């Protein structure tokens, strides 16, 4: 069986085979039904603050950037509202991108905190070398050489891992899958 995947056009739905007769004759959906695109449900109503209102639901297409879609919608609604009749107002009561923005902020915050921890580790390592008689300058340089490379490597791997899990680097997802399997088999995660 070959399928197109997600159907989006009425003609594609009309071509669905619903029955194959004993003589090999095909019965298509268009033969037994009228096909049209419509709402998922017609029995909805909307209220805001006890007043009747209208709702418009906007769905993100697969592969689209949620933050870009939300920003585009907000801009479009703001532009359209300039020509609304007097007294008509709009509101966006449910915005799922607030969570996405918060999650991105938390990733950046975590990376910043990791950077601060690297600094603390470098200071601690330099103190260790100073206690062994090295000058502060030489101890700091030695500590940076010993600790910075591995720490930057770890940070780069974690940044890459965040990108892979978030789908930012889709072209690399095949390689990420193989790395993840390899890492799991060696219990590096």
N, C-alpha and C positions, 0 to 999 in steps of 0.2 A: 504494500500500500504506500502510495506517495501522497504526502500532505504538504500544503503550502505553509502551514503554521497558523499564525493568527490571521483570520480572515477579516477584511475591513470594508469590502465593497459588496453591495447587494448581489451583483453578478457572480461573485465568488461563492456566495451562499446558494444561489440558484443552481450551481453546478454540482452540488452535493448529491451523490447517488443514495437513494433511500431503499431501493429494491432492485434485484436482478431477477428477471423472470426465468422460467424453465427454458424458454427458447433463446435466452441470452439478452432479451430486451431490457433496457435500462429505464428505470423510473427516477427522474430527477426531482429535487425539492420544488423546482419551478412548475412541475407538472401537477402538483397537488396543493400548492400553497402560493400565496402572494408574499413576496420577500421585500422587506423594506427595513431600513435602519431606523430605530426609534429609541426612546428612553428605556432604561433598564426597568423603571417602575413609574407608573402614572398616578400612583395613589399617595403622593407626598404633599405636604404643605409646610410652610415655614412661618415662624413668628419670631420677632425680636422684641423683647421688653413688653410682651403681651399684645403687640401690634402685628397685623399681617405684613408679611414681607415676601420677597422672592429670593430663592437660593440659586446660585450658579456654582456647580461643582467643576473643578478643573483637575484633570488627571495628568500626571507626568507620563510622557511616552517612554518606553523602554530605552535605556541608554542616555536619556536626557539628564543634564545636570540640574538637580533639584533647586539649588540656590539661584541659578540663572533663570529657571522657569518662574520661580516666585518673584524675582526682581522684575522680570518682563511683565508678569501679570499685574503687579502693583503699579508699574509705570503705565500700562495700558488702561487700567481702571482709572487712574488719576487723570489721564488724558481724556478719557470718555466722560468722566464726571463733569468736565467743563461744559458739556452740552446737555446735561441732565435737566429735566424740568425743575422749576423752583420747588423746593421742599423735598426733593428726592436725594437721599444720601446713601452712601455705600459704607460697608464695614467688612473687614476680613476677620471673622471671629475664630477661625480655625486654620492655623498655619503650621504645617508639620516641619517646615524648614527651621523653625526656632530650635528644635531639638538638634538638627543637623549643624547649625551654627554653633550651638553650645558644645557639641561633641568635638568640632574642629578646634574651638577655643581650648578645650581641655587637652587636646593633643599638643597644641603649641605650649600650653602651660607646663605639661609634663616634660616636654623637650627642654624648656627653660630650666625647670627644676633639675633635670639631669645634668645640664651644663653647670649649674651651681655645685652639684655634687662632685663633678669632675674637678672643679676648682678646689673644693675642700680636700679631695684626694691628693691633688698636686701639692697643696700646702703641707699636708701631713707627710707626704713622701719627702718633700724638701726638708722639713724639720728633722726627719730621720737622718738624712745625710749631713745636716748641720751638726747634729749630736755626735756624729762620727768624725767630726773635725774638718769638714769641707767649709769653704767660704759660702756665705749666703748666695752669692751669684752663681758659683759653680754648682752648689746643691740644687738650686732652682732649675738650672739648665739640665742637670742630670735627671732630676725628677720629671721634668717635662718630656725628656726623651724616653724615659721608662714607661710613663703612664699615658701620655697623650695619644700616641699611635693606637694602642689597643682600645682606648676609650672612644676615640673618634670612629674607629672601625665598628665598634658595637653600636654607637649612635647611628651610623650610616645604615647598618643592617636593620635597626629598629625603624628608622624612617622609611626605608624601602618596604619593610613589612607592613607598616601602617598604610602606605600607598597601595600595596597589593591587596590588602584586605578591604580597603575603601574603594577599590576599582579604579584608582586614578591612573594606573599604568596598565591598561587593559592589554596592550600588545605584549606585555611581558608575563601575562597570567599563566601561560603554558609553562614557562621556566619556573615561575614561583611554585606551581603545583609540584614540579619535580623536586625543587629544593625543599619544600615543606615535607614531602614524603621521605626524602633523604634524612632531613633533620629529625623527623619523628622516629625513624628507624634507629637513629643513634641517640635519641632522647636529649637533643640539644635545646629544646624549647622550654 
